[in-house]
Amino acid sequence: MLEGINDSDQDIDLILDFIKDLKNIQQVNLLPYHKMGREKYQRLNLEYKMSGEEKPDDNKLKDIKAKFERNKYLTVIGG
């Protein structure tokens, strides 16, 4: 999840609408943004364009998790 990119109520509603007809969804994993790729970009001499502040706060992630659970999806924050 990226704050301001795919964590809005509308984004989550669109995801739920997309997966509702998929019969093979057993679990939803909400993967918060992390900075682990930053060093890889440096080693490859590539510009890292993310600021590192894109992770939604924990309360926002809990709200998103609850919304998926209200729609009957087993939901985990993280991998």
FIDO-185533 format. One line per 4 residues: number of its first residue (from 1); their letters; for each residue x, y, z negated of N, C-alpha, C. Coordinates in steps of 0.001 Angstrom, whole numbers, plus 500000, padded with zeros to 6 digits. Last residue first. Layout:
BEGIN
NUM> a> X:Y:Z:X:Y:Z:X:Y:Z | ...
! end
This chain:
BEGIN
79> ggiv> 503256:490236:495254:503323:489034:496098:503175:487827:495305 | 500879:492720:494053:502212:492152:494264:502127:490886:495086 | 497940:492032:492563:498822:493144:492878:500246:492595:492917 | 495431:489971:493922:496635:490053:493113:497407:491302:493535
75> tlyk> 492165:488643:494030:493072:489729:494400:494207:489830:493390 | 489612:486929:495487:490677:486785:494512:491773:487742:494921 | 486730:488638:496402:488053:488197:496830:488969:488082:495622 | 484160:489762:495979:484366:488323:495798:485686:487801:496360
71> nref> 483945:492440:495823:483530:491817:497087:483890:490347:497142 | 485111:492967:493458:483660:493156:493532:483094:492542:494806 | 487757:492634:494306:487151:491624:493441:485634:491743:493413 | 488154:494984:495749:488229:493695:496442:487546:492611:495606
67> kaki> 487872:496782:493599:486963:496865:494751:486976:495560:495548 | 490004:496086:491942:488635:495900:491459:487632:495926:492616 | 492139:496940:493559:491990:495520:493195:490553:495231:492772 | 491695:499686:493481:491609:498973:494766:491397:497482:494509
63> dklk> 492157:500146:490750:490852:500476:491343:490650:499732:492660 | 494832:499395:490561:493830:498652:489796:492433:498912:490339 | 495988:501376:492185:496086:499971:492577:495054:499120:491841 | 495401:503606:490586:494839:503514:491942:494864:502063:492415
59> nddp> 496954:503015:488337:495496:503108:488215:494812:502988:489563 | 499570:503126:489379:499028:501857:488896:497507:501888:488756 | 499779:505090:492421:499970:504871:490988:499214:503620:490545 | 501269:503999:495524:500119:504489:494757:500355:504238:493266
55> keeg> 504373:504955:496808:503663:503926:496062:502474:504550:495330 | 505946:506869:498047:504704:506476:498703:503893:505432:497948 | 508410:507928:497591:507345:508276:496649:505978:507834:497161 | 510236:507576:499533:510369:506735:498351:509294:506989:497319
51> smky> 510090:508781:501953:510657:509551:500843:510910:508693:499613 | 511170:507340:505016:510235:507347:503895:510889:508087:502731 | 513144:507178:506914:512219:508310:506981:511205:508360:505841 | 516405:506643:507239:515289:506138:506447:514296:507279:506277
47> elnl> 518291:506195:510114:517646:507165:509240:516455:506510:508540 | 520919:503792:510148:519633:504277:510632:519057:505264:509624 | 523169:502208:509644:523326:503598:510082:522061:504141:510739 | 522791:499860:508408:522626:499847:509867:522795:501238:510478
43> rqyk> 523014:500581:505772:524018:499670:506338:523975:499652:507857 | 520663:502130:505550:521979:502761:505414:523067:501889:506030 | 518699:500147:505819:518779:501223:506804:520153:501894:506756 | 519246:498744:503474:519404:498086:504772:519524:499133:505886
39> ergm> 518505:500549:501510:519918:500191:501665:520192:499523:503007 | 515663:500597:501899:516484:501802:502041:517959:501463:502294 | 514107:498420:501291:514658:498519:502639:515615:499686:502847 | 513145:498757:498698:514172:497748:498944:514812:497851:500330
35> khyp> 511226:500386:497604:512375:501025:498243:513447:500024:498668 | 507722:499665:498235:508941:499600:497433:510103:500160:498247 | 504181:499809:498052:505422:500222:498696:506586:500078:497725 | 502360:496957:496896:502733:498361:496794:504049:498625:497510
31> llnv> 500250:494801:498210:501698:494958:498133:502043:496434:498092 | 497807:492779:497217:498060:494203:497411:499542:494438:497174 | 496570:489952:498596:497722:490451:497849:497914:491919:498194 | 493766:487988:498406:494268:489265:498905:495421:489687:498001
27> qqin> 492931:484658:499342:493453:485600:498357:493920:486854:499071 | 491704:483348:501395:491632:482743:500077:492075:483709:498985 | 490157:483573:504356:490796:484443:503371:490603:483821:501986 | 488845:482250:506393:490042:481621:505833:490775:482502:504820
23> kldk> 486787:483517:507671:486427:482461:506711:487642:481854:506006 | 486036:486768:508314:487116:485784:508385:486888:484747:507290 | 484192:488703:507870:483779:487580:508711:484871:486523:508881 | 485578:490555:506265:484352:489925:505766:483920:488714:506578
19> ifdl> 487775:491967:507190:487984:490597:506712:486703:489865:506328 | 486717:494465:508020:487464:493623:508960:487534:492172:508482 | 485610:495474:505692:484745:495232:506835:485426:494298:507842 | 487943:495771:504163:486891:494845:503737:485956:494500:504887
15> ildi> 489193:497762:505698:489830:496455:505520:488787:495421:505117 | 487335:499847:505389:487629:499319:506729:488289:497950:506648 | 487503:500255:502610:486237:499825:503212:486453:499239:504600 | 490148:501175:502478:489799:499909:501831:488477:499378:502383
11> dqds> 489892:503609:503887:490817:502566:504342:490427:501209:503766 | 488042:504972:502241:487682:504634:503621:488591:503530:504171 | 489554:505294:499927:488327:504487:499881:487915:504057:501280 | 493081:504987:500793:491846:505748:500551:490647:504805:500477
7> dnig> 495487:503828:501418:494924:503558:500096:493642:504338:499795 | 497259:504234:503542:496252:503182:503645:495621:502841:502295 | 498374:506843:503022:498434:506215:504353:497339:505163:504497 | 498341:507712:500431:497978:508665:501465:497993:508097:502876
3> elm> 500691:505325:499528:499854:506433:499068:499612:507416:500202 | 500520:502162:500830:501236:503430:500920:500288:504558:500527 | 500845:498833:500000:500000:500000:500000:500896:501237:500000
! end
